[in-house]
């Protein structure tokens, strides 16, 4: 083998929570795995700045796409306690899983009417939730403003701290023999058995499986042989997993029929700290335009804006102002908190905001991206589905 080549069973492109979870599960199935991360683990991926809500019930949306995401979310939420326990057992690291529930609150009559509509949707789907009068909501969370009009409680929607999860996944991967290569951008996926004219780096029709479908489509066109790095090195692999988050759509080398249009959706997010310690909130509080997530140690995550601005990295005064203004109207004590960090992240989103999970028409190519706002929630399920696909086990 040439000195500038490496050979493994699986090359995972992307070292966020999705990529690391996939790599860990694939290694447990006996495959040799290399993770290729364009930056440092957790430095630029959405996982490193995410709030970590495990909230399929709070997040459910109207329409068929919303129903598909809900089904995946419910399955993955059930997996999180055992996933977290296994990670902690393997690594001796806690991952910050908090099973304290979520409150969705309305500030005015318009929001209250919309919340009634949202409650009716969840009841029609048989989801565990209940309508709370303002007084009942304040009994659960005394820090809520007396002006709150209505609340919806989702007791089975929880949260986890993504940063400890990333640290634990990294340790679990390295401990099991996964090679993690940071600051190693992938230039292109290498595919044999197709015409050169079929290659493209931009805008193509999505044909990869969605919503957890794992069975490979008939009539595969070409097969992956590995990836080429920007350094000129090659990583030879019969299976390549694209888990590069918002950057997944920018990787060159794929034929047009196998590409997925993934775009970045910018989010600004604040990390806050109460110098007096924990106690302001016990539950996640969600509201129109944002959320406040307690970590249990006096720290809170306030987020997040939703902006179609491409890879614009700079935070803005307007975005921060809106988050603080909206949170203050519902939890006045938020203004007593100290700002520890202001971050910008990029959610990987598809045209209908449903994830792309599974193989496509190129043999050996598996997608694990497009999770939009649900990457942390869907990590355990995505890892299982992709690992099963890598070893040829039908879902």
C-alpha positions in Angstrom: 0.0 0.0 0.0 1.4 3.5 -0.9 2.6 5.5 2.1 -0.1 8.1 1.6 -2.9 5.5 1.9 -4.8 4.0 4.8 -7.2 1.1 4.6 -10.2 0.5 6.9 -13.6 -1.1 6.7 -15.5 2.2 7.4 -14.6 5.8 7.0 -16.9 8.1 8.9 -16.8 11.7 7.7 -17.7 14.0 10.6 -16.8 13.9 14.3 -20.0 15.3 15.9 -22.3 13.2 18.1 -23.8 11.4 15.1 -20.4 10.5 13.6 -18.9 9.4 16.9 -22.0 7.4 17.9 -22.0 5.6 14.5 -18.3 4.9 14.7 -18.7 3.4 18.2 -21.5 1.2 17.2 -19.8 0.1 14.0 -16.6 -0.8 16.0 -18.7 -2.9 18.4 -19.8 -4.9 15.4 -16.2 -5.8 14.6 -15.5 -3.2 11.8 -12.3 -1.2 11.6 -13.3 2.5 11.7 -11.6 5.8 11.1 -13.4 9.1 11.9 -12.3 12.1 9.8 -13.2 15.5 11.4 -12.5 18.7 9.5 -11.8 20.6 12.7 -11.4 19.6 16.3 -14.0 17.3 17.9 -16.8 19.5 19.1 -15.2 22.8 17.8 -17.4 23.6 14.8 -20.1 20.9 14.7 -23.6 21.6 15.9 -23.1 19.1 18.7 -20.6 21.3 20.4 -23.1 24.2 20.8 -26.4 22.4 21.0 -28.7 22.7 24.0 -29.3 18.9 24.0 -33.1 18.7 24.3 -34.6 15.2 24.0 -38.0 16.5 23.1 -39.9 14.6 20.4 -43.2 15.6 22.0 -42.5 19.3 22.4 -40.9 19.4 18.9 -43.7 17.6 16.9 -44.9 19.5 13.9 -48.0 19.3 11.7 -47.8 17.4 8.4 -46.3 14.1 7.1 -42.7 15.2 7.6 -43.4 16.1 11.2 -45.0 12.7 11.7 -41.9 10.9 10.4 -39.6 12.9 12.6 -41.9 12.2 15.6 -41.7 8.4 15.0 -37.9 8.5 14.9 -37.7 10.8 17.9 -39.9 8.6 20.1 -37.9 5.6 19.3 -34.6 7.3 20.0 -35.9 9.0 23.2 -36.6 5.5 24.6 -33.0 4.5 23.8 -31.4 7.5 25.6 -31.4 6.2 29.2 -29.6 2.9 28.2 -27.4 4.7 25.7 -26.3 7.2 28.4 -25.8 4.4 31.0 -23.7 2.4 28.6 -21.5 5.4 27.8 -21.0 6.1 31.4 -20.2 2.5 32.2 -17.7 2.3 29.4 -15.9 5.6 30.1 -16.6 6.5 33.8 -17.9 9.8 32.5 -21.3 11.3 33.3 -23.2 12.7 30.3 -25.6 15.0 32.0 -28.9 13.3 31.3 -31.8 15.1 33.1 -35.2 13.4 33.2 -37.2 16.3 34.6 -39.6 17.0 31.8 -40.5 20.1 29.7 -43.0 23.0 30.0 -44.1 24.8 26.8 -45.5 28.2 27.9 -47.5 31.0 26.2 -47.0 34.7 27.0 -50.2 36.2 25.5 -53.6 35.3 24.1 -52.3 34.6 20.6 -49.7 32.2 21.9 -52.3 30.6 24.2 -54.6 29.9 21.2 -51.7 28.4 19.3 -50.7 26.3 22.3 -54.3 24.9 22.5 -53.9 23.9 18.9 -50.6 22.2 19.6 -52.1 20.4 22.6 -55.0 19.1 20.4 -52.4 17.8 17.9 -50.5 15.9 20.6 -53.7 14.5 22.2 -54.8 13.3 18.7 -51.5 11.4 18.5 -51.9 9.9 21.9 -48.8 11.6 23.2 -48.3 12.1 27.0 -48.9 15.7 27.8 -51.3 17.9 29.8 -52.7 21.4 29.8 -51.8 23.5 32.7 -53.4 26.7 34.0 -50.9 29.5 34.8 -51.2 28.8 38.5 -50.4 25.1 38.1 -47.5 25.9 35.8 -46.1 28.3 38.4 -46.4 25.6 41.1 -44.1 23.4 39.1 -41.8 26.3 38.2 -42.1 29.2 40.6 -39.7 31.3 38.6 -42.2 31.7 35.8 -43.7 35.2 35.4 -47.2 35.8 36.7 -48.2 36.9 33.2 -47.9 33.4 31.7 -51.2 32.6 30.1 -51.1 28.9 29.5 -48.7 25.9 29.6 -48.3 22.5 28.2 -46.4 19.9 30.2 -44.5 17.1 28.4 -43.2 15.0 31.3 -41.3 12.6 29.1 -39.3 15.2 27.2 -35.9 15.5 28.8 -32.4 16.9 28.1 -28.7 15.9 28.0 -25.5 18.0 28.0 -24.0 17.4 24.5 -20.4 18.4 25.5 -20.0 15.6 28.1 -21.6 13.2 25.6 -19.0 14.2 23.0 -16.2 13.6 25.5 -17.7 10.2 26.5 -18.2 9.1 22.9 -14.6 10.1 22.0 -13.3 8.1 24.9 -15.5 5.1 24.1 -14.4 5.2 20.4 -10.7 5.5 21.2 -11.0 2.8 23.9 -12.6 0.4 21.4 -10.0 1.0 18.7 -11.7 3.6 16.5 -9.1 6.0 15.0 -10.1 9.7 15.3 -8.3 12.1 13.0 -8.9 15.7 13.7 -8.2 18.7 11.4 -8.5 16.3 8.5 -10.9 17.7 5.9 -12.2 15.3 3.3 -11.9 16.7 -0.3 -14.1 14.1 -2.0 -15.7 10.7 -1.8 -14.1 8.3 -4.3 -16.5 6.3 -6.4 -15.8 3.8 -9.1 -18.0 2.3 -11.8 -19.7 5.6 -13.0 -19.1 8.0 -15.8 -17.1 11.1 -14.9 -19.9 13.2 -16.3 -22.1 11.9 -13.5 -20.1 13.5 -10.8 -21.2 16.8 -9.3 -20.7 18.9 -6.2 -23.9 21.0 -6.3 -27.7 20.8 -6.3 -29.0 17.4 -7.1 -32.2 15.4 -6.5 -32.3 13.6 -3.2 -32.5 9.8 -3.6 -31.0 8.6 -0.3 -33.3 6.9 2.1 -35.1 9.0 4.7 -36.7 8.5 8.0 -34.6 5.5 9.1 -35.2 3.3 6.0 -32.2 1.1 5.7 -32.9 -1.3 2.8 -30.6 -0.3 -0.1 -32.4 0.7 -3.2 -32.3 -1.5 -6.3 -30.0 -0.8 -9.2 -26.9 0.6 -7.3 -24.8 2.9 -9.5 -21.1 2.8 -8.7 -19.4 1.8 -5.5 -17.3 3.8 -3.0 -13.6 3.0 -2.6 -12.8 5.5 0.1 -12.2 9.2 0.4 -9.5 11.6 -0.6 -8.2 14.2 1.9 -7.3 17.8 1.2 -3.7 16.8 2.0 -3.6 14.4 -1.0 -3.8 11.3 1.2 -6.4 8.5 0.6 -8.3 6.5 3.1 -9.4 3.3 1.4 -12.8 2.0 2.6 -15.5 -0.1 1.2 -18.1 1.8 3.3 -18.2 5.6 3.8 -20.6 7.2 6.2 -21.4 10.9 5.5 -22.1 12.4 8.9 -20.6 15.9 8.3 -23.6 17.8 9.5 -24.2 21.1 7.7 -21.1 20.5 5.6 -22.4 17.2 4.2 -23.7 18.8 1.1 -20.3 20.4 0.2 -18.3 17.2 -0.1 -17.4 16.6 -3.7 -17.1 13.4 -5.7 -20.6 12.0 -5.5 -22.7 11.3 -8.6 -25.6 13.6 -9.0 -28.2 10.9 -8.4 -26.7 10.2 -4.9 -26.4 13.7 -3.5 -28.5 15.2 -0.7 -29.2 18.9 -0.5 -28.1 19.8 3.1 -28.0 23.4 4.1 -26.8 25.2 7.2 -29.4 26.9 9.4 -27.7 29.3 11.8 -28.5 29.3 15.5 -27.2 31.7 18.1 -27.1 30.3 21.7 -26.1 31.7 25.1 -24.7 29.8 28.0 -25.6 31.4 31.4 -24.6 30.8 35.0 -26.4 31.6 38.3 -23.7 32.5 40.8 -26.1 31.5 43.6 -26.2 27.9 42.2 -29.1 25.8 40.9 -32.7 26.4 41.6 -34.1 28.9 39.1 -35.6 26.2 36.9 -35.9 22.4 37.2 -37.5 21.7 33.9 -36.8 22.8 30.3 -39.0 25.8 29.5 -39.8 26.3 25.9 -41.5 29.3 24.4 -42.3 30.9 21.0 -38.8 31.6 19.6 -36.6 29.8 22.1 -36.0 27.7 25.2 -34.2 27.7 28.5 -32.5 24.5 29.5 -31.2 23.9 33.1 -28.1 21.9 33.5 -28.6 21.2 37.2 -25.4 22.9 38.4 -26.5 26.5 38.2 -25.9 26.7 34.4 -28.5 27.3 31.8 -28.6 27.3 28.0 -30.7 29.9 26.3 -31.4 29.5 22.6 -31.7 29.6 19.8 -32.2 31.8 16.8 -33.2 30.2 13.5 -31.5 32.0 10.6 -31.1 31.2 6.9 -27.8 32.9 6.6 -25.5 30.2 5.3 -22.3 29.8 7.1 -22.3 33.3 8.7 -20.4 32.7 11.9 -20.7 36.0 13.7 -23.2 36.5 16.5 -25.4 39.6 16.3 -26.7 42.0 18.9 -30.2 41.6 17.5 -30.2 37.8 17.9 -29.0 38.0 21.5 -31.4 40.8 22.4 -34.4 38.8 21.1 -33.4 35.7 23.1 -32.9 37.7 26.3 -36.1 39.7 25.8 -38.3 36.7 25.2 -36.8 34.7 28.1 -37.1 37.6 30.5 -40.8 38.0 29.8 -41.4 34.4 31.0 -38.6 33.9 33.5 -37.7 37.4 34.9 -34.8 35.9 36.9 -32.9 35.2 33.8 -31.5 38.8 33.9 -29.7 38.0 37.1 -27.7 35.3 35.4 -24.1 35.7 34.2 -23.2 35.2 30.5 -20.5 32.5 30.2 -20.5 32.0 26.4 -22.1 33.2 23.2 -21.9 30.6 20.4 -23.1 30.1 16.8 -23.9 26.7 15.4 -25.2 25.4 12.1 -28.0 22.9 12.0 -27.8 20.5 9.1 -31.2 20.8 7.3 -32.8 19.2 4.3 -35.6 20.8 2.2 -38.3 19.2 4.4 -36.1 19.2 7.6 -36.3 15.4 7.9 -33.0 13.4 8.4 -31.3 11.3 5.8 -30.3 8.0 7.3 -29.2 5.0 5.4 -27.6 3.8 2.1 -28.3 5.2 -1.3 -27.8 4.2 -4.9 -24.0 4.2 -4.6 -22.9 0.9 -3.0 -21.2 1.4 0.3 -22.3 5.0 0.8 -24.4 5.6 3.8 -25.9 9.0 4.8 -26.3 10.1 8.4 -27.1 13.8 8.3 -29.9 16.4 7.9 -31.1 16.0 11.5 -32.0 19.7 11.7 -32.9 20.5 15.4 -32.9 16.8 16.5 -29.3 15.6 16.1 -28.8 15.0 19.8 -32.1 13.3 20.2 -31.7 11.0 17.2 -28.0 10.0 17.8 -28.7 6.6 19.5 -31.2 5.5 16.9 -29.1 6.9 13.9 -26.1 5.0 15.2 -28.0 1.7 15.5 -29.6 2.1 12.0 -26.4 3.0 10.3 -24.3 0.3 12.1 -26.9 -2.3 11.0 -26.7 -1.1 7.5 -22.9 -1.3 7.5 -23.0 -5.0 8.4 -25.9 -5.7 6.1 -28.6 -6.3 8.8 -32.1 -5.1 7.6 -33.9 -2.6 9.9 
